[in-house]
């Protein structure tokens, strides 16, 4: 099970954590894990490379943590909410593999 938790910082999303693995296919062939990973890593790149925000993060197999060090704003919210929308759709399609919490 992939457990995804979004953390608020004021009225905006200030970070997220992702833990666990999906067991819907063999390692390296799991589209659920790949989809979750692609969305999360794209959001991290958008925050750091596109918006130039200071971000504390850790990425390991089965574990990702991202926290905005700057105050979140409408631009960071757009990136993180888009990520959340994509993850929510994956969770709807694979409820046995993904749990999304705020």
KELUMFI-683300 format. One line per 2 residues: for each residue x, y, z of N, C-alpha, C, O, CB. Coordinates in steps of 0.2 Angstrom, whole numbers, padded with zeros to 4 digits. Last residue first. Glycine has a CB too. Layout:
BEGIN
X/Y/Z/X/Y/Z/X/Y/Z/X/Y/Z/X/Y/Z | ...
END
This chain:
BEGIN
-0026/0069/0020/-0024/0076/0021/-0021/0077/0028/-0019/0083/0030/-0030/0081/0020 | -0022/0055/0010/-0024/0058/0016/-0022/0065/0017/-0017/0067/0014/-0022/0054/0023
-0024/0040/0001/-0023/0048/0001/-0026/0051/0007/-0032/0050/0008/-0025/0051/-0006 | -0018/0025/-0004/-0022/0029/0001/-0020/0036/0002/-0014/0037/0003/-0022/0025/0009
-0017/0012/-0016/-0015/0019/-0014/-0020/0022/-0009/-0026/0022/-0010/-0015/0024/-0020 | -0022/-0001/-0018/-0015/0001/-0018/-0012/0008/-0016/-0007/0009/-0014/-0012/0000/-0025
-0035/-0002/-0018/-0032/-0007/-0014/-0024/-0005/-0014/-0020/-0008/-0010/-0033/-0014/-0017 | -0039/0008/-0027/-0040/0009/-0020/-0036/0004/-0015/-0035/0006/-0009/-0047/0009/-0018
-0036/0013/-0041/-0032/0007/-0037/-0033/0008/-0029/-0028/0009/-0026/-0025/0007/-0039 | -0044/0023/-0045/-0043/0017/-0049/-0040/0011/-0046/-0042/0006/-0047/-0039/0019/-0055
-0042/0032/-0034/-0049/0030/-0036/-0049/0024/-0040/-0053/0019/-0039/-0053/0035/-0040 | -0028/0034/-0035/-0031/0031/-0029/-0039/0029/-0030/-0041/0024/-0027/-0032/0036/-0023
-0028/0041/-0047/-0024/0035/-0046/-0027/0031/-0040/-0029/0025/-0041/-0017/0036/-0045 | -0034/0053/-0043/-0037/0049/-0048/-0034/0042/-0048/-0037/0037/-0049/-0036/0052/-0055
-0026/0058/-0033/-0033/0056/-0032/-0036/0051/-0037/-0039/0047/-0035/-0037/0062/-0031 | -0015/0061/-0041/-0014/0056/-0036/-0021/0053/-0034/-0022/0047/-0033/-0010/0058/-0030
-0020/0072/-0048/-0018/0066/-0051/-0017/0060/-0047/-0019/0055/-0049/-0011/0067/-0055 | -0023/0081/-0037/-0028/0079/-0042/-0026/0072/-0045/-0030/0068/-0046/-0030/0084/-0047
-0010/0083/-0032/-0015/0079/-0028/-0020/0077/-0032/-0023/0071/-0031/-0017/0084/-0023 | -0004/0090/-0042/-0001/0083/-0041/-0006/0079/-0037/-0007/0073/-0038/0005/0084/-0036
-0012/0101/-0041/-0012/0097/-0048/-0009/0090/-0046/-0012/0085/-0049/-0008/0101/-0053 | -0008/0106/-0029/-0015/0104/-0030/-0015/0099/-0036/-0019/0095/-0036/-0019/0110/-0030
0006/0109/-0031/0004/0103/-0027/-0003/0101/-0027/-0005/0095/-0026/0005/0106/-0020 | 0005/0119/-0041/0008/0113/-0042/0006/0108/-0038/0005/0102/-0040/0016/0115/-0041
-0004/0129/-0034/-0006/0126/-0041/-0002/0120/-0042/-0005/0115/-0045/-0004/0131/-0046 | 0004/0131/-0023/-0002/0128/-0022/-0005/0125/-0028/-0007/0119/-0029/-0008/0133/-0019
0014/0139/-0028/0016/0132/-0025/0009/0128/-0024/0010/0122/-0025/0019/0133/-0019 | 0006/0150/-0032/0010/0146/-0037/0012/0139/-0034/0011/0134/-0038/0016/0150/-0039
0001/0155/-0020/-0004/0152/-0025/0000/0148/-0030/-0003/0144/-0033/-0007/0158/-0028 | 0012/0148/-0007/0008/0153/-0010/0004/0151/-0016/0003/0144/-0016/0012/0159/-0013
0021/0144/0008/0018/0142/0002/0013/0148/-0001/0011/0152/0003/0013/0136/0003 | 0037/0151/0013/0030/0151/0014/0026/0149/0007/0028/0151/0002/0027/0158/0016
0050/0139/0011/0047/0146/0010/0040/0145/0012/0037/0140/0012/0048/0148/0003 | 0051/0126/0012/0054/0130/0018/0052/0137/0017/0052/0141/0022/0062/0130/0017
0040/0113/0010/0042/0119/0008/0045/0123/0013/0042/0123/0019/0036/0123/0005 | 0045/0096/0009/0043/0101/0013/0045/0108/0011/0051/0109/0010/0045/0100/0021
0043/0079/0006/0045/0086/0003/0041/0091/0008/0036/0090/0010/0042/0086/-0004 | 0049/0062/0005/0046/0068/0009/0048/0074/0006/0054/0075/0004/0049/0067/0016
0046/0045/0001/0048/0052/-0002/0045/0057/0003/0039/0056/0005/0045/0053/-0009 | 0050/0029/-0001/0049/0034/0004/0051/0041/0001/0056/0041/-0002/0053/0033/0010
0053/0018/-0010/0047/0018/-0005/0046/0023/0000/0042/0022/0004/0048/0011/-0002 | 0069/0023/-0010/0064/0018/-0013/0059/0017/-0008/0060/0015/-0002/0068/0011/-0014
0069/0041/-0007/0072/0034/-0006/0067/0029/-0009/0061/0031/-0010/0074/0032/0001 | 0072/0057/-0005/0069/0053/-0010/0073/0046/-0009/0079/0046/-0010/0069/0055/-0017
0068/0072/0004/0071/0066/0004/0068/0061/-0001/0062/0060/0000/0072/0063/0011 | 0069/0090/0006/0066/0084/0003/0071/0078/0004/0077/0078/0005/0065/0084/-0004
0065/0106/0007/0068/0101/0010/0065/0095/0008/0059/0094/0008/0068/0102/0018 | 0066/0120/-0004/0063/0114/-0002/0067/0109/0001/0073/0108/-0001/0060/0111/-0008
0064/0136/-0010/0068/0132/-0005/0064/0126/-0003/0058/0127/0000/0071/0136/0001 | 0059/0138/-0027/0058/0138/-0020/0063/0134/-0016/0065/0129/-0019/0050/0136/-0018
0059/0140/-0041/0065/0142/-0037/0063/0143/-0029/0066/0147/-0026/0068/0149/-0039 | 0049/0136/-0049/0048/0142/-0045/0053/0144/-0041/0053/0149/-0037/0042/0140/-0040
0057/0126/-0057/0053/0131/-0060/0051/0137/-0056/0052/0143/-0058/0046/0128/-0062 | 0064/0119/-0047/0067/0122/-0053/0063/0127/-0057/0066/0132/-0059/0068/0116/-0058
0056/0117/-0036/0063/0119/-0035/0066/0122/-0041/0069/0127/-0041/0067/0113/-0033 | 0043/0114/-0040/0044/0119/-0035/0051/0121/-0035/0052/0127/-0034/0042/0115/-0028
0045/0105/-0051/0042/0111/-0052/0043/0116/-0046/0044/0122/-0048/0034/0110/-0053 | 0051/0094/-0044/0055/0098/-0049/0052/0105/-0050/0055/0110/-0051/0056/0094/-0055
0040/0090/-0036/0046/0093/-0033/0051/0097/-0038/0053/0102/-0036/0050/0086/-0030 | 0032/0087/-0046/0030/0092/-0042/0036/0095/-0038/0037/0101/-0038/0025/0090/-0037
0039/0076/-0052/0037/0082/-0056/0035/0088/-0052/0038/0093/-0053/0032/0080/-0061 | 0038/0067/-0041/0045/0070/-0043/0044/0076/-0048/0048/0080/-0047/0049/0064/-0047
0024/0064/-0041/0028/0067/-0035/0034/0070/-0037/0036/0076/-0035/0029/0062/-0030 | 0022/0059/-0053/0018/0065/-0051/0022/0068/-0046/0023/0074/-0046/0011/0063/-0049
0031/0048/-0053/0031/0053/-0058/0028/0059/-0056/0031/0065/-0057/0028/0050/-0065 | 0026/0040/-0042/0032/0043/-0042/0033/0048/-0047/0036/0053/-0046/0037/0037/-0044
0013/0036/-0047/0014/0040/-0041/0021/0044/-0041/0021/0050/-0039/0013/0036/-0034 | 0017/0029/-0058/0012/0035/-0059/0013/0039/-0053/0014/0046/-0053/0005/0033/-0060
0024/0018/-0053/0027/0023/-0058/0023/0030/-0058/0026/0035/-0059/0028/0020/-0065 | 0015/0012/-0045/0021/0015/-0042/0024/0020/-0047/0026/0026/-0044/0026/0010/-0040
0006/0008/-0055/0004/0012/-0050/0010/0016/-0046/0010/0022/-0045/0000/0008/-0044 | 0013/0000/-0064/0011/0006/-0066/0009/0011/-0061/0009/0017/-0061/0006/0006/-0071
0027/-0010/-0061/0021/-0008/-0057/0019/-0001/-0060/0022/0004/-0058/0022/-0008/-0050 | 0039/-0015/-0064/0033/-0016/-0069/0027/-0013/-0067/0022/-0013/-0070/0032/-0023/-0072
0047/-0015/-0054/0050/-0012/-0060/0045/-0012/-0066/0046/-0009/-0071/0056/-0016/-0062 | 0041/-0029/-0046/0045/-0023/-0046/0048/-0021/-0052/0050/-0025/-0056/0051/-0025/-0041
0025/-0034/-0053/0032/-0035/-0051/0036/-0029/-0051/0034/-0024/-0054/0035/-0040/-0056 | 0010/-0026/-0047/0014/-0030/-0052/0021/-0031/-0049/0022/-0029/-0044/0014/-0025/-0059
0004/-0021/-0036/-0001/-0023/-0042/0003/-0026/-0047/0000/-0029/-0052/-0004/-0016/-0044 | 0008/-0016/-0024/0009/-0023/-0025/0005/-0025/-0031/0003/-0031/-0031/0008/-0028/-0019
0016/-0001/-0020/0010/-0004/-0023/0013/-0012/-0024/0018/-0013/-0026/0008/-0001/-0029 | 0025/0004/-0005/0025/0001/-0012/0018/-0002/-0014/0015/-0004/-0010/0030/-0004/-0013
0029/0018/0006/0026/0011/0004/0027/0010/-0003/0029/0014/-0007/0019/0010/0006 | 0024/0035/0007/0028/0029/0010/0024/0023/0007/0018/0022/0006/0027/0029/0017
0026/0052/0005/0024/0046/0002/0028/0040/0005/0034/0040/0004/0024/0046/-0006 | 0021/0068/0011/0025/0062/0012/0022/0056/0008/0016/0056/0008/0026/0060/0019
0022/0086/0008/0019/0079/0008/0024/0074/0009/0030/0075/0009/0016/0078/0001 | 0018/0103/0010/0022/0098/0009/0018/0091/0009/0012/0091/0009/0028/0097/0015
0009/0113/0012/0016/0115/0013/0021/0109/0012/0027/0110/0012/0016/0117/0020 | -0005/0120/0005/-0001/0114/0005/0006/0116/0006/0009/0119/0002/-0002/0109/-0001
-0013/0134/0014/-0010/0131/0008/-0006/0124/0010/-0005/0123/0015/-0005/0135/0004 | -0016/0140/0025/-0022/0138/0021/-0019/0135/0015/-0023/0132/0010/-0026/0144/0019
-0003/0134/0035/-0008/0139/0034/-0014/0136/0030/-0016/0131/0031/-0005/0145/0031 | 0001/0121/0028/0005/0126/0031/0001/0132/0030/0001/0136/0025/0012/0127/0028
-0003/0103/0028/-0005/0110/0027/0000/0115/0030/0003/0113/0036/-0012/0112/0029 | 0002/0089/0019/0003/0093/0026/0001/0100/0024/0004/0103/0019/0010/0092/0029
-0004/0074/0014/-0002/0081/0012/-0002/0085/0019/-0007/0083/0023/-0007/0084/0007 | 0002/0057/0012/-0001/0062/0016/0001/0069/0014/0007/0071/0013/0002/0061/0024
-0001/0041/0006/0001/0048/0004/-0002/0053/0009/-0008/0053/0010/-0001/0050/-0004 | 0005/0025/0005/0001/0030/0009/0004/0037/0008/0010/0038/0008/0002/0028/0017
0003/0011/-0004/0006/0017/-0004/0002/0022/0000/-0004/0023/-0002/0007/0020/-0012 | 0004/-0006/0000/0000/0000/0000/0004/0006/0000/0009/0007/0004/-0005/0000/0006
END
